[in-house]
């Protein structure tokens, strides 16, 4: 919905259905309008490695309903003097973007100490038609991490980060975010035991957020409004991994997480009037236990399975919004207790040296999120209200996925097909008065994906396609916010450390929409975008990376982008992506 706050969508599902783990921990957002989803806290100082998971292969981090994104920050690669570091300086022309980040580490074989910092900022960018899109932001991060390992294998790791976002504009929202602060603390312990190891991870994340409709834009609403919100997250996870013989691995563990959310909206010329208690002091306590095992029956066959139980208790500590729940749903009972049982079975069949068939079946249960159950944005106009439903049932996802992975003579391929049958899918929609509400429905999502690639070491090419269909089976109509068929073709060249790549990104028109929900801005046209990128070593320890996004300066927006509510650009239906953009960065490593 702007230049930051990107909410990823995996196989037609996003927001609460996509779990984001930052070095193994969750950081809950503090904005009721999701201006600060977990991905906005990906490190700007040290680039993490991202892994996308689409099905349950482990339950230690919780069941996967839509998808899971795991961001892992690597330890420093120390030289013979026990030193490591980097400095990156870059920018972009469209929006006058600037970035700088650096790190410095010292250590030896037993441990390290590292400090890192990063800053990136941009003004509003222009789309392909030359229209400015509200997308400016400033983001600054500082972090310190350290690790130590004893001779007997015991290790301890610590991390402290501070992130400050300032003056973040959103074309897809009626407010902007002048200030968001995030403080994160992480401590990890572990040691070998028997034929494996134990691991204890604990974390704390505090987020303070402010959004308003006047400090970064001309006031067009009837009165100024400001929402101050915060969330507090505490978590602990204990796991035990073991190997029984040469063919069996098993693990078990438990985790505890507590969350607190508060959000108040103030209005009036001096902001002295409490306009709405949007999150009425919501508390959530989660306790989970899991056990799983994987066994190789014969060299070409590996079976696995796991079971997980989660107890989720949610309640509100403030009574102000109770009238909103009663007038919308006829209830004032805001206590909710969920007993969630999830599990999976998986199999890996390597029926030749070149191909492997993976089959995974799972049952995953998700408790509704804080906004789905408790948001209480109230207004005199029913069409401006947004009220969560405390009586929502948990989502139950029954998923089956088959994929065939192959590699031979420079070629690689991976077709996949999957189905996700969902009972009590939480649908955000509008009622007869135009109020944004939530209710449970039955839904089904079907998808096919395919990848075909080839490389001879110098030249490479890949073709990827993905299609998903989402059906609201209760109302016999389409689910909202389902991406259209997408195709990506790449062509690359690599030689002596130099690399060049051309990418063609294509999407067809999306006609299957749910206009009643208010989430789809309408049907969307197809698009095709060409991107170029390269990476070049210049001298020892110095490299240049560059990219030209949207080479032909097309005007385009993904179907799932927010509807544009920018008062200065009322013509746009969706928040358009940037027009032609040149990006470049120099990196020195030592």
N, C-alpha and C positions, 0 to 999 in steps of 0.2 A: 504493500500500500504506500510505498515511498522508497527512499534510498536505503533505509535500514529496516529492521524488524521483519526479516524474511521468514515466513512460515513455510517450511517444506511440505510438500504433498507426496506421499508414497502410495502408489497403486490406488489413487482416488480418495485417499484418506489423509487428513491433516490435523493440525492443532493437537488436542488431547490424545488423539490416536497415534501420534508419532512421538515416540519416546526419545529424548536427546540426552546422551550421557557425555559429560565433559570430564575426561580422565576418570571415569567410573562413577561420577556423582551427578545428581540432578540439581538444577537451579531453577526454582519456580519463578515465573514472572510476576511482576507487581502491578501490571496495567490491566484493568478489566477489558480494554479494547485490544489487547495483545500487541501493543507497541513494542514490547520487550520479550518476545518469545525466546526460548533457550538458545537458539542459534545466534541471536544478537550478541551472545557472550562468548562466541568463539574467539580465541585469543588473537589480538592484533599485534602482539609482540613476538610470539612464536607460532609458526604455522603448524597446526595439528594434522595428523593423518586421519582421513575420514573413512569410515566403513559403514555401508548401508545394509541393514539386515531386513529381510522381508518375511521371514518365517522363524518359528521357534526352533533353535538349535541348542539353546540353553535357557534355563529359567532363573539364573542367579540374579539377573537384573530386573526380573518381572516378566510377565507374559507379553508377547508382541501381538497387538491387535491390527494396527495398520502398518507400522514399520518402526524401525529403530535406527538411530544414527549414533555411532560411537566415534567420538573425537579423542584421539590419543596424542599426547605431546611426548616426543622422544627425549631420552636423556642426552646430554651433550656428548659429542664425540671428541674426547680430549686428545691433544697431540702428545708427543713424547715429553714435552715440558709440563704436561698436566693443565694445559690451557685450551680454551675454545671460545669462539665468539663470532658475531656477525654484525653487519650494519647494512641496512637497506634504505635507500632513498628513491622515491618514485612519485609519479603523478599521472594525471589524465587531463585531456584538453576539454572534454565535454563536462561542464560543471566545475572546472578548475580544481580537480581533486589533487590532494597532496597526501603522501604517507611517508612515515619514517619509523623504523623500529630497529632495535639493537639488543644484543645480549652479550654477556661476558660470564664465563664459567672457569672455575679452578677446581682441581681435584686430583685423584689418583685412582688406583684400582679398587679402593675400598669405599669411595664416596666422592661427592662433588657438592659445590655450592654455586648457584647461578642467580644472577639478577637479569631482568629483561624489562623493556619498556617499549611501548608503541603508541603512535598517534596517527590518526587519519581523519581527514575532513574533506568536505566538498560543498559547493554551492548547488543551487537547483540546476539540474541538467535539462537539455532540450531533447524532445522526441524528434522523430524523423521529419515532422512537418515544421520544425522550428519553434514549437510551443514549449514554454518553460513548464516543467513539472515540479511541484513542490517536493523536494527530496534532499535538501541541504542537511548536514549534520556535522558534529564534531565528536570524536571518540578517542579517549585516552586510557591507557592501561599501564599499570606497573605490577610486576610480580617478582617474587623471590621463592626459589625452591631449592631443596637440599635433600641429599640421600646419603646413607651410610650402611655398609654391610660388614658384619663381623666375620671372623674366620669360621665360625660354626654355621654360617648361613643366615643368622638372624639379620633382618634389615629393617630400617625405618626411613620413611620418606615424608617430607613436609612441603606444603605449598600455601602461600598467602598471595592473594591478588586483590587489586583495587581497580575498578573500572568506572569511569565517569563519562556519561554521554550528555552532550549539551546541545540545545537549540536544534532538535531533530524535527523536521517538517514532514507532514504526511498529507499527500493529495487525497488518499483514500480514507480520510477521517475528518470529522468536524473539529478535531482538536490537534494540537501539536504537543511535543514533549520537550519543554525547556530544560528539564533536569531529570537524570536517572543515575543513581549511584548503586554500585554492587560491590560488596565485600565478601570474599570467599576464603574459607580456611579448610585445609584438607590435611589429614594425618593418616598414614598407612604403616602398619606393622605386619611382619610375617616371618616365618622360619620353617625350615624343613622339619617334617615329622613323619615317622614310619616310612612309607613309600610315596610320599608326596609332600605337601606343605599346607600350613594354615595361613590365613590372611585376615587381618582386621582393618577395616577402612571406616573412618569417621569424618564427618564434614559438617560445615555450617555455612549458610549463604544468607546474607541480608540484603534486601533490595528496597530502595526508597525511590519513588517515582512521582513526578508531578506532570500533569497535562492540563492545558488550558486553551481557550479559543481567542486569546487577545494578544499575548506577548509576542508572537511571531507572525501574526496576520492581522489585517484590518478587521475589526469587529463587525460582523454582518448578522450575528444572532441577536435576539431581542435583548440579551443582557450578557455581561461577562460571566464566565463560569470557569472554575478551577477544581480539579480533582487531585487530592493528595492520597497516595496509597502506599502500602508497604506489604512485604511478605517476609516471613522468617522461616527458614528451612533448617532442620537438624536431622542428621541421618547417621546410621551405623550399620555396617554389614560385616558379618563373620562367615567365612567359608572354609571348607576343608576339602582339598583335592587329593585323591589317592589313586594309585595304580595297583591293580590286583593281577599279578602275572604280566605276561607280555601282550595280552589281548583285551584287557578290560580296564577302563577308567571310570571312576565314579566320584561324585561330589555331593555334598550336602551343605546347607547353610541356613542362616536366618538374617533378617534385616529389620530395622525399625526406622521409621521416618515420621517426623512431626512437622506440620505446616500451620502457619497462622497468616491470614489475609485480612487486611482492613483497607477500605477505600471510602472516602467521603467526598462528595461534590458540593462545592460552595458556589453561591450566586449572589447577585446584587451588585450595585455600583462599587461597594467597598468589600465585597466578598464576605460579608458577615453573616449571610443567611445559609444555614445548612439545607441545601437543596435536595440531597438524596444520599442515603447511606447505601452505597453501591455494593460493598462487601461488608456485611454486618458482623465483623469480628469472627470470621469463619475459622474453625479449628478442625484439622484432620489428623488423625493418628492411624498409621498403618503398621501392621506387624505381619511379616511373612516368613514362611519356611519353605524350603525346597529340597528335593533329592532327585538325582539323575544319574544315569549310567550309560556307557557306550561299550559295546563288545564286538570284536571282530571274530565272526564265526569261522570264516575261511579267508585267505588273503584277499579275495575280491568282494567280500560282503561284510558290511559293518552295520549293526543295528544299534539304535539308541532310544531312550525314552526318559521322561521326567514328569514329576508331579509337583505342584506348588499350591499352597494355601495362603491366602491373604485375608486378614481381618482389617476392615476399614471402618472407622468411626468418624462421622462428621457432625458438627453442630455449630450453631451460631451463638454468640455471647451477647448480642445486642438485639433488642426486640423491635426497634423502629420499623423495619421493613415488613413485619408480620401482616399488616393490613394489605400490603402489595401482594403477598402470597395468597391471602384469603380472597381478595377481589379478583385475582387472576385464576387461581386453581381451587379455591374453596378450602384451603388448609392453612393452619398456623403451626403445625408440627414440623419443626425444622431439624429434628434429630434423625440421622440415618445411620444404619449399621449394615454393612455388607460382608457376607462370608463368601469369598471368591475362591473357587477351585479351578485351576488350570492345569493342562497337561499336554504332552506331545509324544508322538512316536515318529522316528525317522529311520530311513534306510539308505544305504549307499551301496549300489551294485556296480562294481567295476567289471563289466562283462567283456572287456578287451583292454589291450594296453593303451587304447586311444580314447575310450569313451566310458563315462560314468553316469549312471542314472540315479538321481536323488529323488526320493519320495518322502514328503513330510505331511503328517496329519496332526492337527492340534485343536484344542478347545481352550480359548483364551477369554477371560472375563475382565472387563474394565469398569471401574466405578466412575460415575459421572464426575466431571470436574467442578471446580469451585464456581465458575460462572454458570455452568449448565444447571447447577442446583440452587445457587443462592444469589446471583446478581440481581440487584433491585434498583435499576435506573428508572426513577418515577418521574412523571410529568402530568400536567393537567390534560394534555392532548394524548389520548390513548395510542395514537400512531407513533408517538415519540417514546413510548415505554418499552423497557427491555427487562423481563422478569424471569429469573430462573425458577425451576420446578423442584421443590424439595422432595416430591414423591416419585422422582424418576427411579426406574429399575436399572440394574446393572446391564451393560452390554455383554452379550455372549456371542463370540465369534467362533464358528466352526470352519476351519480352513484346511484345504488340501492343495498341495503344490507338487508338480512333477517338472523336473528339469533334466536336460541331457547335456552334459559338458563333454566336449571333445577337443582334441588337439593332435594334429599330424601334419608333417611336411610343411611347416610354416603356417598352416591354417588353424584356426580355432573357431568353435561354434558353441552356442548355448541357447537352444529354444526352451521355452518354459510355458506352462499353462497352469492356471490356478483359479480357485473359486473360494469365496468367503461368504458363508451364509450366516447372517447376523439376526439374532433375536433381540428385541428391545433396543435397536439402534436409536441413539439419541439424535433426534432431528431438531435443528433450530429452524423455526418457521414463524409465520404470523397467524394470529387468530382473526376472528371476524371483525374485531375492532381495529385491526392493524397493529396490535401490540406484538412485539417480538417475544416468542415463548418457546418452550421446549416440550417435546413429547416423545414417547417411545413408539417405534414402528418396527416392522420386520423388513429387512433389506437383504439384498444379494448383490455381490460384486463379482464379476467375471473378468479375467484378463488373460491376454497372451502377450508374450515378449519373445524377442529373438535377437541374437547377436552373431554376426559372422565377420571374422577378421583374418588378415593375412599379413605376414611380415617376412622379409628376407634379411633383416638386420639393418638395411639402409632405407628401404621403402616400406611403408606400412599403410594399411587401409582397414577401415572397420565400418560396418553397417549395423545400426541398432534401431529396432522398432518396438513400440509399446502401445497397447490398446487396452482400455478398461471400460466396462459397462456397469453402471450402477443403477439398480432398480429399487424404488420404494414399493415393496410388495403389498403393503397395507392399503395404499391409495392408488396402486396401479399406475405409477408415473415415475419419471426419472428422479434420481437423487440429485441434489444441487452440487455444484463445485466439482464436477467430474471432468478431468482433462480429456481433450479429443485424442485421436490417433496421432502419435508423434513419431518422427523418423529423424535420425541423425547419421550423416555420412561424413567420414573423416578421411583425409589423405595426409600422410606424414613422411618426412625425410629426416634421417639421422646420419651424421657423419662427423667423426672426431670431436664429439661433444656438442656439436651444433645440431639444433633441431628446428624444423619448420612444420607447421600443421595448418591445414585448411579444414574448416568445419562448415557443413551445410545443415542447418536446423530447420525442420519442416513440421508443421502441424496442419491438420485438415480442419474444416469448419466444424463447429460444435452446435448441433441443433437440438440435442436432448438436454433440456434445461428445466428447472423448477422455478418459475417466475413467482409463484405464490410465497416461496420462502423468503424472498427479499435478498438472498445471497447471490444469485446469478443476476448479473446486470442485463442479461438478454442472451440471445444467440450470438455467436462470435464468428468472424471470418477466419479463414485459414491464413497462414503466413509462411514465408521462407526467409531465413536470415543466414548470411554468410559471415563467418568470423575467421580471422587469421591470427596466428601467434607464433612466437619463436623464442629460443633461448640460445645464448652464445657465450662461450668462455672468451674473455678478452685477454687478460694476462693471468698469471698465477693468482689464485684466490679471488679473482674479480670476474663477475658474469653480468650479462645484460639480458633481461627478459622484457618482451614487448608483446602487445596484442592490438589488433584493430577489430573491435566489436561492431557488428552491424555495418559491414563494409559498404553496402549500397544505400545506407541512410534510410531504411524503411521505417514507416510508422506502424508499430505493432504492439500488441499486448497479449500475454497468455490469457486463455479463457478464464482462468481461476483468479486473475487479478481483481483487487477490490474495485467497486464502482467509484468513479472519481467524484468526490464531494468538495473539490477545491473551488471556492467561490470566485477565484480569478481565472478559472479555466472551465466554465460550465459546459462547453461544447463536448468535452471528452466523455465517453461512456465508461471507459476503464482507465486505470492508471497506466499510461503507456511506458514502455521501456525506453532507455536512452537511444537517441539516434547514433550516427557514426561517432565512435569514441576511440581515440588513440591512448593507450596506456603503456607506460614504460617504467622500468625500475632497475637500478644498479645495486648489486649485492656483493659485499666483500665478506669472505669467510676466512677464519684462521683457527 
